[in-house]
Amino acid sequence: MNYHPDGGQLFFPLDNKPFIIPAALPGDDLKPEMVVAFWCDGSRGLYIHPNIWHEGIFPVDNSQRFLDRQGKVHARVSCDVGKEFGIYLSCPLRADKMQG
């Protein structure tokens, strides 16, 4: 996961298909239990504010295209959850398996 301290990032789906994005609130003490996944139906874009932990966009289908925009200065603070915590995060990719 990563965050950008000096600018946000926009992901806009070009194919109108659902996607998932893991995210967590700001802070340098990231823990796996802080991460949630957002299900997006693909009808609109998603803007991630500076300092918000996030991972890449995960399409629900096998392939999908996105418009990706970020600021000219794009610093990045990263955390490899698998290496740092010895686990992998997972979430269901079907709407009927989601928890409210």
A tleap script that builds the chain and sets N, CA, C and O, in Angstrom:
source leaprc.protein.ff14SB
mol = sequence {
  NMET ASN TYR HIE PRO ASP GLY GLY GLN LEU
  PHE PHE PRO LEU ASP ASN LYS PRO PHE ILE
  ILE PRO ALA ALA LEU PRO GLY ASP ASP LEU
  LYS PRO GLU MET VAL VAL ALA PHE TRP CYS
  ASP GLY SER ARG GLY LEU TYR ILE HIE PRO
  ASN ILE TRP HIE GLU GLY ILE PHE PRO VAL
  ASP ASN SER GLN ARG PHE LEU ASP ARG GLN
  GLY LYS VAL HIE ALA ARG VAL SER CYS ASP
  VAL GLY LYS GLU PHE GLY ILE TYR LEU SER
  CYS PRO LEU ARG ALA ASP LYS MET GLN CGLY
}
set mol.1.N position { 0.850 -1.168 0.000 }
set mol.1.CA position { 0.000 0.000 0.000 }
set mol.1.C position { 0.895 1.228 0.000 }
set mol.1.O position { 2.082 1.141 0.314 }
set mol.2.N position { 0.320 2.375 -0.354 }
set mol.2.CA position { 1.105 3.596 -0.385 }
set mol.2.C position { 0.195 4.798 -0.183 }
set mol.2.O position { -1.028 4.706 -0.295 }
set mol.3.N position { 0.828 5.933 0.119 }
set mol.3.CA position { 0.103 7.198 0.098 }
set mol.3.C position { 1.015 8.265 -0.471 }
set mol.3.O position { 2.235 8.105 -0.522 }
set mol.4.N position { 0.400 9.361 -0.897 }
set mol.4.CA position { 1.124 10.461 -1.517 }
set mol.4.C position { 0.916 11.702 -0.641 }
set mol.4.O position { -0.199 12.219 -0.565 }
set mol.5.N position { 1.975 12.187 0.020 }
set mol.5.CA position { 1.813 13.304 0.954 }
set mol.5.C position { 1.574 14.651 0.284 }
set mol.5.O position { 1.132 15.594 0.941 }
set mol.6.N position { 1.852 14.756 -0.990 }
set mol.6.CA position { 1.798 16.078 -1.620 }
set mol.6.C position { 0.800 16.188 -2.759 }
set mol.6.O position { 0.849 17.160 -3.514 }
set mol.7.N position { -0.086 15.245 -2.909 }
set mol.7.CA position { -1.082 15.333 -3.977 }
set mol.7.C position { -1.984 14.125 -3.985 }
set mol.7.O position { -1.620 13.056 -3.495 }
set mol.8.N position { -3.160 14.301 -4.546 }
set mol.8.CA position { -4.120 13.212 -4.638 }
set mol.8.C position { -3.945 12.429 -5.925 }
set mol.8.O position { -3.026 12.670 -6.707 }
set mol.9.N position { -4.849 11.491 -6.119 }
set mol.9.CA position { -4.803 10.653 -7.310 }
set mol.9.C position { -6.242 10.344 -7.729 }
set mol.9.O position { -7.100 10.074 -6.888 }
set mol.10.N position { -6.489 10.387 -9.031 }
set mol.10.CA position { -7.807 10.129 -9.585 }
set mol.10.C position { -7.769 8.879 -10.452 }
set mol.10.O position { -6.884 8.722 -11.293 }
set mol.11.N position { -8.728 7.999 -10.242 }
set mol.11.CA position { -8.926 6.839 -11.103 }
set mol.11.C position { -10.330 6.947 -11.678 }
set mol.11.O position { -11.301 7.075 -10.932 }
set mol.12.N position { -10.441 6.897 -13.007 }
set mol.12.CA position { -11.749 6.988 -13.644 }
set mol.12.C position { -11.936 5.795 -14.571 }
set mol.12.O position { -11.165 5.626 -15.516 }
set mol.13.N position { -12.953 4.957 -14.318 }
set mol.13.CA position { -13.160 3.776 -15.159 }
set mol.13.C position { -13.684 4.162 -16.540 }
set mol.13.O position { -14.633 4.939 -16.651 }
set mol.14.N position { -13.079 3.630 -17.577 }
set mol.14.CA position { -13.499 3.915 -18.943 }
set mol.14.C position { -14.510 2.902 -19.464 }
set mol.14.O position { -15.139 3.129 -20.498 }
set mol.15.N position { -14.671 1.792 -18.763 }
set mol.15.CA position { -15.523 0.704 -19.246 }
set mol.15.C position { -16.812 0.529 -18.445 }
set mol.15.O position { -17.592 -0.378 -18.737 }
set mol.16.N position { -17.053 1.374 -17.443 }
set mol.16.CA position { -18.273 1.299 -16.633 }
set mol.16.C position { -18.471 -0.093 -16.021 }
set mol.16.O position { -19.569 -0.650 -16.054 }
set mol.17.N position { -17.383 -0.642 -15.459 }
set mol.17.CA position { -17.424 -1.945 -14.780 }
set mol.17.C position { -17.000 -1.739 -13.322 }
set mol.17.O position { -16.243 -0.814 -13.028 }
set mol.18.N position { -17.473 -2.581 -12.417 }
set mol.18.CA position { -17.116 -2.420 -11.008 }
set mol.18.C position { -15.641 -2.705 -10.722 }
set mol.18.O position { -14.974 -3.449 -11.441 }
set mol.19.N position { -15.162 -2.083 -9.645 }
set mol.19.CA position { -13.791 -2.296 -9.199 }
set mol.19.C position { -13.740 -2.116 -7.681 }
set mol.19.O position { -14.670 -1.596 -7.066 }
set mol.20.N position { -12.642 -2.556 -7.108 }
set mol.20.CA position { -12.429 -2.480 -5.659 }
set mol.20.C position { -11.133 -1.736 -5.404 }
set mol.20.O position { -10.168 -1.862 -6.159 }
set mol.21.N position { -11.123 -0.953 -4.324 }
set mol.21.CA position { -9.884 -0.298 -3.906 }
set mol.21.C position { -9.738 -0.425 -2.392 }
set mol.21.O position { -10.634 -0.018 -1.653 }
set mol.22.N position { -8.619 -0.987 -1.919 }
set mol.22.CA position { -8.321 -0.999 -0.490 }
set mol.22.C position { -7.792 0.365 -0.065 }
set mol.22.O position { -7.054 1.008 -0.812 }
set mol.23.N position { -8.164 0.805 1.125 }
set mol.23.CA position { -7.724 2.114 1.619 }
set mol.23.C position { -7.699 2.110 3.144 }
set mol.23.O position { -8.324 1.270 3.791 }
set mol.24.N position { -6.961 3.069 3.701 }
set mol.24.CA position { -6.906 3.262 5.150 }
set mol.24.C position { -6.675 4.738 5.426 }
set mol.24.O position { -6.122 5.457 4.594 }
set mol.25.N position { -7.100 5.179 6.588 }
set mol.25.CA position { -6.941 6.579 6.978 }
set mol.25.C position { -5.471 6.947 7.144 }
set mol.25.O position { -4.630 6.063 7.309 }
set mol.26.N position { -5.148 8.253 7.102 }
set mol.26.CA position { -3.758 8.710 7.219 }
set mol.26.C position { -3.105 8.305 8.539 }
set mol.26.O position { -3.773 8.036 9.537 }
set mol.27.N position { -1.791 8.275 8.503 }
set mol.27.CA position { -0.976 7.972 9.680 }
set mol.27.C position { 0.154 7.042 9.293 }
set mol.27.O position { -0.013 6.185 8.425 }
set mol.28.N position { 1.287 7.202 9.921 }
set mol.28.CA position { 2.440 6.384 9.558 }
set mol.28.C position { 2.513 5.055 10.296 }
set mol.28.O position { 3.481 4.315 10.118 }
set mol.29.N position { 1.528 4.732 11.113 }
set mol.29.CA position { 1.507 3.460 11.838 }
set mol.29.C position { 0.427 2.555 11.248 }
set mol.29.O position { -0.495 2.141 11.951 }
set mol.30.N position { 0.544 2.252 9.956 }
set mol.30.CA position { -0.445 1.418 9.267 }
set mol.30.C position { -0.457 0.016 9.857 }
set mol.30.O position { 0.595 -0.579 10.093 }
set mol.31.N position { -1.657 -0.505 10.091 }
set mol.31.CA position { -1.854 -1.879 10.563 }
set mol.31.C position { -2.897 -2.534 9.655 }
set mol.31.O position { -3.809 -1.852 9.188 }
set mol.32.N position { -2.785 -3.834 9.395 }
set mol.32.CA position { -3.731 -4.502 8.497 }
set mol.32.C position { -5.192 -4.318 8.906 }
set mol.32.O position { -6.062 -4.212 8.041 }
set mol.33.N position { -5.470 -4.280 10.192 }
set mol.33.CA position { -6.869 -4.151 10.635 }
set mol.33.C position { -7.455 -2.766 10.335 }
set mol.33.O position { -8.658 -2.557 10.486 }
set mol.34.N position { -6.618 -1.834 9.917 }
set mol.34.CA position { -7.083 -0.491 9.562 }
set mol.34.C position { -7.576 -0.414 8.113 }
set mol.34.O position { -8.225 0.559 7.729 }
set mol.35.N position { -7.273 -1.420 7.325 }
set mol.35.CA position { -7.569 -1.389 5.888 }
set mol.35.C position { -8.999 -1.864 5.630 }
set mol.35.O position { -9.437 -2.889 6.153 }
set mol.36.N position { -9.706 -1.096 4.818 }
set mol.36.CA position { -11.041 -1.484 4.352 }
set mol.36.C position { -11.007 -1.491 2.826 }
set mol.36.O position { -10.125 -0.887 2.215 }
set mol.37.N position { -11.955 -2.164 2.226 }
set mol.37.CA position { -12.047 -2.188 0.766 }
set mol.37.C position { -13.353 -1.526 0.357 }
set mol.37.O position { -14.405 -1.769 0.950 }
set mol.38.N position { -13.267 -0.686 -0.666 }
set mol.38.CA position { -14.447 -0.005 -1.186 }
set mol.38.C position { -14.843 -0.619 -2.519 }
set mol.38.O position { -14.021 -0.748 -3.426 }
set mol.39.N position { -16.105 -0.993 -2.629 }
set mol.39.CA position { -16.665 -1.516 -3.870 }
set mol.39.C position { -17.204 -0.328 -4.648 }
set mol.39.O position { -18.052 0.408 -4.143 }
set mol.40.N position { -16.732 -0.134 -5.853 }
set mol.40.CA position { -17.202 0.958 -6.716 }
set mol.40.C position { -17.903 0.323 -7.915 }
set mol.40.O position { -17.379 -0.611 -8.521 }
set mol.41.N position { -19.074 0.826 -8.250 }
set mol.41.CA position { -19.859 0.188 -9.318 }
set mol.41.C position { -19.376 0.526 -10.730 }
set mol.41.O position { -19.874 -0.040 -11.703 }
set mol.42.N position { -18.421 1.434 -10.851 }
set mol.42.CA position { -17.849 1.767 -12.147 }
set mol.42.C position { -18.580 2.869 -12.890 }
set mol.42.O position { -18.225 3.185 -14.026 }
set mol.43.N position { -19.590 3.459 -12.276 }
set mol.43.CA position { -20.351 4.509 -12.951 }
set mol.43.C position { -19.723 5.891 -12.797 }
set mol.43.O position { -20.148 6.844 -13.451 }
set mol.44.N position { -18.720 6.002 -11.940 }
set mol.44.CA position { -18.033 7.289 -11.734 }
set mol.44.C position { -16.611 7.042 -11.272 }
set mol.44.O position { -16.243 5.922 -10.916 }
set mol.45.N position { -15.823 8.092 -11.281 }
set mol.45.CA position { -14.428 7.995 -10.876 }
set mol.45.C position { -14.263 8.058 -9.372 }
set mol.45.O position { -15.219 8.285 -8.630 }
set mol.46.N position { -13.030 7.852 -8.941 }
set mol.46.CA position { -12.688 7.866 -7.522 }
set mol.46.C position { -11.456 8.750 -7.322 }
set mol.46.O position { -10.416 8.534 -7.944 }
set mol.47.N position { -11.588 9.741 -6.453 }
set mol.47.CA position { -10.458 10.601 -6.117 }
set mol.47.C position { -9.957 10.237 -4.724 }
set mol.47.O position { -10.739 10.138 -3.779 }
set mol.48.N position { -8.650 10.038 -4.608 }
set mol.48.CA position { -8.021 9.709 -3.321 }
set mol.48.C position { -7.242 10.938 -2.869 }
set mol.48.O position { -6.321 11.385 -3.553 }
set mol.49.N position { -7.610 11.473 -1.730 }
set mol.49.CA position { -6.955 12.663 -1.194 }
set mol.49.C position { -5.519 12.358 -0.767 }
set mol.49.O position { -5.186 11.200 -0.518 }
set mol.50.N position { -4.661 13.382 -0.677 }
set mol.50.CA position { -3.307 13.175 -0.167 }
set mol.50.C position { -3.348 12.517 1.222 }
set mol.50.O position { -4.278 12.735 1.998 }
set mol.51.N position { -2.339 11.722 1.512 }
set mol.51.CA position { -2.120 11.053 2.802 }
set mol.51.C position { -3.032 9.863 3.068 }
set mol.51.O position { -2.923 9.246 4.128 }
set mol.52.N position { -3.922 9.520 2.153 }
set mol.52.CA position { -4.796 8.353 2.326 }
set mol.52.C position { -4.065 7.116 1.805 }
set mol.52.O position { -3.665 7.061 0.642 }
set mol.53.N position { -3.898 6.127 2.680 }
set mol.53.CA position { -3.287 4.868 2.251 }
set mol.53.C position { -4.199 4.220 1.207 }
set mol.53.O position { -5.419 4.209 1.370 }
set mol.54.N position { -3.617 3.687 0.149 }
set mol.54.CA position { -4.392 2.970 -0.853 }
set mol.54.C position { -3.489 2.008 -1.619 }
set mol.54.O position { -2.263 2.115 -1.606 }
set mol.55.N position { -4.123 1.102 -2.259 }
set mol.55.CA position { -3.438 0.175 -3.149 }
set mol.55.C position { -3.939 0.516 -4.545 }
set mol.55.O position { -4.678 1.484 -4.721 }
set mol.56.N position { -3.555 -0.245 -5.503 }
set mol.56.CA position { -4.049 -0.018 -6.857 }
set mol.56.C position { -5.528 -0.338 -6.965 }
set mol.56.O position { -6.156 -0.796 -6.010 }
set mol.57.N position { -6.057 -0.092 -8.120 }
set mol.57.CA position { -7.446 -0.408 -8.428 }
set mol.57.C position { -7.504 -1.867 -8.859 }
set mol.57.O position { -6.691 -2.314 -9.668 }
set mol.58.N position { -8.465 -2.606 -8.319 }
set mol.58.CA position { -8.624 -4.010 -8.681 }
set mol.58.C position { -9.946 -4.195 -9.409 }
set mol.58.O position { -11.006 -4.112 -8.788 }
set mol.59.N position { -9.903 -4.445 -10.725 }
set mol.59.CA position { -11.144 -4.678 -11.463 }
set mol.59.C position { -11.795 -5.986 -11.024 }
set mol.59.O position { -11.100 -6.937 -10.667 }
set mol.60.N position { -13.102 -6.034 -11.051 }
set mol.60.CA position { -13.828 -7.257 -10.724 }
set mol.60.C position { -13.790 -8.218 -11.908 }
set mol.60.O position { -13.703 -9.431 -11.718 }
set mol.61.N position { -13.854 -7.683 -13.132 }
set mol.61.CA position { -13.737 -8.505 -14.338 }
set mol.61.C position { -12.265 -8.770 -14.640 }
set mol.61.O position { -11.377 -8.250 -13.963 }
set mol.62.N position { -12.022 -9.579 -15.656 }
set mol.62.CA position { -10.651 -9.940 -16.007 }
set mol.62.C position { -9.824 -8.765 -16.509 }
set mol.62.O position { -8.606 -8.750 -16.334 }
set mol.63.N position { -10.460 -7.789 -17.124 }
set mol.63.CA position { -9.722 -6.631 -17.612 }
set mol.63.C position { -10.600 -5.391 -17.534 }
set mol.63.O position { -11.828 -5.469 -17.558 }
set mol.64.N position { -9.942 -4.262 -17.442 }
set mol.64.CA position { -10.649 -2.993 -17.384 }
set mol.64.C position { -9.660 -1.871 -17.643 }
set mol.64.O position { -8.474 -1.993 -17.339 }
set mol.65.N position { -10.158 -0.776 -18.209 }
set mol.65.CA position { -9.314 0.377 -18.506 }
set mol.65.C position { -9.685 1.532 -17.581 }
set mol.65.O position { -10.855 1.736 -17.257 }
set mol.66.N position { -8.662 2.288 -17.160 }
set mol.66.CA position { -8.862 3.437 -16.286 }
set mol.66.C position { -8.064 4.627 -16.789 }
set mol.66.O position { -6.975 4.474 -17.343 }
set mol.67.N position { -8.619 5.807 -16.590 }
set mol.67.CA position { -7.874 7.046 -16.715 }
set mol.67.C position { -7.285 7.296 -15.337 }
set mol.67.O position { -8.010 7.250 -14.343 }
set mol.68.N position { -5.989 7.558 -15.256 }
set mol.68.CA position { -5.290 7.762 -13.984 }
set mol.68.C position { -4.609 9.119 -14.037 }
set mol.68.O position { -3.810 9.386 -14.935 }
set mol.69.N position { -4.925 9.972 -13.078 }
set mol.69.CA position { -4.295 11.293 -13.016 }
set mol.69.C position { -3.758 11.530 -11.623 }
set mol.69.O position { -4.381 11.164 -10.627 }
set mol.70.N position { -2.580 12.155 -11.567 }
set mol.70.CA position { -1.961 12.508 -10.292 }
set mol.70.C position { -1.208 13.814 -10.459 }
set mol.70.O position { -0.957 14.261 -11.578 }
set mol.71.N position { -0.848 14.424 -9.334 }
set mol.71.CA position { -0.157 15.703 -9.373 }
set mol.71.C position { 1.216 15.615 -10.015 }
set mol.71.O position { 1.771 14.528 -10.171 }
set mol.72.N position { 1.762 16.773 -10.388 }
set mol.72.CA position { 3.096 16.811 -11.020 }
set mol.72.C position { 4.168 16.303 -10.071 }
set mol.72.O position { 5.080 15.589 -10.486 }
set mol.73.N position { 4.063 16.668 -8.803 }
set mol.73.CA position { 4.963 16.133 -7.786 }
set mol.73.C position { 4.248 14.938 -7.193 }
set mol.73.O position { 3.124 15.063 -6.708 }
set mol.74.N position { 4.883 13.787 -7.227 }
set mol.74.CA position { 4.176 12.567 -6.820 }
set mol.74.C position { 5.052 11.736 -5.885 }
set mol.74.O position { 5.464 10.627 -6.226 }
set mol.75.N position { 5.331 12.284 -4.709 }
set mol.75.CA position { 6.082 11.513 -3.710 }
set mol.75.C position { 5.239 10.324 -3.268 }
set mol.75.O position { 4.014 10.339 -3.385 }
set mol.76.N position { 5.904 9.305 -2.765 }
set mol.76.CA position { 5.189 8.083 -2.395 }
set mol.76.C position { 5.803 7.495 -1.140 }
set mol.76.O position { 7.018 7.312 -1.062 }
set mol.77.N position { 4.964 7.200 -0.156 }
set mol.77.CA position { 5.358 6.468 1.048 }
set mol.77.C position { 4.707 5.101 0.931 }
set mol.77.O position { 3.495 5.005 0.735 }
set mol.78.N position { 5.500 4.043 1.049 }
set mol.78.CA position { 4.990 2.698 0.784 }
set mol.78.C position { 5.101 1.778 1.985 }
set mol.78.O position { 5.934 1.973 2.870 }
set mol.79.N position { 4.239 0.770 1.995 }
set mol.79.CA position { 4.279 -0.311 2.990 }
set mol.79.C position { 3.966 -1.611 2.265 }
set mol.79.O position { 2.895 -1.745 1.674 }
set mol.80.N position { 4.880 -2.566 2.301 }
set mol.80.CA position { 4.640 -3.888 1.741 }
set mol.80.C position { 4.011 -4.727 2.854 }
set mol.80.O position { 4.715 -5.267 3.708 }
set mol.81.N position { 2.697 -4.831 2.839 }
set mol.81.CA position { 1.952 -5.502 3.909 }
set mol.81.C position { 2.400 -6.955 4.048 }
set mol.81.O position { 2.537 -7.456 5.164 }
set mol.82.N position { 2.627 -7.629 2.933 }
set mol.82.CA position { 3.062 -9.029 2.984 }
set mol.82.C position { 4.396 -9.200 3.688 }
set mol.82.O position { 4.543 -10.091 4.524 }
set mol.83.N position { 5.369 -8.358 3.362 }
set mol.83.CA position { 6.690 -8.457 3.995 }
set mol.83.C position { 6.689 -7.941 5.425 }
set mol.83.O position { 7.303 -8.544 6.305 }
set mol.84.N position { 6.001 -6.825 5.661 }
set mol.84.CA position { 6.047 -6.207 6.985 }
set mol.84.C position { 5.233 -6.969 8.028 }
set mol.84.O position { 5.636 -7.049 9.188 }
set mol.85.N position { 4.093 -7.529 7.625 }
set mol.85.CA position { 3.211 -8.186 8.588 }
set mol.85.C position { 3.099 -9.691 8.376 }
set mol.85.O position { 2.517 -10.387 9.208 }
set mol.86.N position { 3.649 -10.208 7.269 }
set mol.86.CA position { 3.613 -11.642 7.005 }
set mol.86.C position { 2.231 -12.152 6.639 }
set mol.86.O position { 1.927 -13.321 6.873 }
set mol.87.N position { 1.386 -11.299 6.069 }
set mol.87.CA position { 0.034 -11.702 5.688 }
set mol.87.C position { -0.306 -11.099 4.320 }
set mol.87.O position { 0.393 -10.219 3.819 }
set mol.88.N position { -1.375 -11.589 3.746 }
set mol.88.CA position { -1.969 -10.986 2.561 }
set mol.88.C position { -3.381 -10.557 2.916 }
set mol.88.O position { -4.081 -11.248 3.657 }
set mol.89.N position { -3.795 -9.425 2.390 }
set mol.89.CA position { -5.154 -8.947 2.586 }
set mol.89.C position { -6.036 -9.526 1.488 }
set mol.89.O position { -5.583 -9.732 0.362 }
set mol.90.N position { -7.285 -9.783 1.817 }
set mol.90.CA position { -8.204 -10.291 0.798 }
set mol.90.C position { -9.580 -9.674 0.998 }
set mol.90.O position { -9.920 -9.194 2.079 }
set mol.91.N position { -10.347 -9.699 -0.058 }
set mol.91.CA position { -11.734 -9.242 0.030 }
set mol.91.C position { -12.511 -9.895 -1.101 }
set mol.91.O position { -11.941 -10.206 -2.147 }
set mol.92.N position { -13.819 -10.107 -0.900 }
set mol.92.CA position { -14.616 -10.747 -1.948 }
set mol.92.C position { -14.765 -9.835 -3.165 }
set mol.92.O position { -14.828 -8.612 -3.037 }
set mol.93.N position { -14.818 -10.444 -4.335 }
set mol.93.CA position { -14.976 -9.681 -5.563 }
set mol.93.C position { -16.407 -9.776 -6.112 }
set mol.93.O position { -16.674 -9.327 -7.227 }
set mol.94.N position { -17.306 -10.346 -5.347 }
set mol.94.CA position { -18.703 -10.440 -5.761 }
set mol.94.C position { -19.560 -9.612 -4.818 }
set mol.94.O position { -19.395 -9.661 -3.599 }
set mol.95.N position { -20.475 -8.854 -5.401 }
set mol.95.CA position { -21.339 -7.960 -4.608 }
set mol.95.C position { -22.159 -8.741 -3.581 }
set mol.95.O position { -22.417 -8.234 -2.489 }
set mol.96.N position { -22.573 -9.971 -3.914 }
set mol.96.CA position { -23.398 -10.721 -2.971 }
set mol.96.C position { -22.607 -11.293 -1.785 }
set mol.96.O position { -23.204 -11.856 -0.867 }
set mol.97.N position { -21.286 -11.157 -1.793 }
set mol.97.CA position { -20.447 -11.629 -0.694 }
set mol.97.C position { -19.954 -10.507 0.203 }
set mol.97.O position { -19.249 -10.755 1.181 }
set mol.98.N position { -20.323 -9.269 -0.123 }
set mol.98.CA position { -19.849 -8.109 0.645 }
set mol.98.C position { -20.573 -8.007 1.976 }
set mol.98.O position { -21.722 -8.427 2.109 }
set mol.99.N position { -19.887 -7.447 2.952 }
set mol.99.CA position { -20.472 -7.128 4.249 }
set mol.99.C position { -20.764 -5.644 4.287 }
set mol.99.O position { -19.991 -4.838 3.769 }
set mol.100.N position { -21.883 -5.281 4.901 }
set mol.100.CA position { -22.277 -3.861 4.980 }
set mol.100.C position { -21.538 -3.071 5.992 }
set mol.100.O position { -21.786 -1.875 6.143 }
savepdb mol mol.pdb
quit
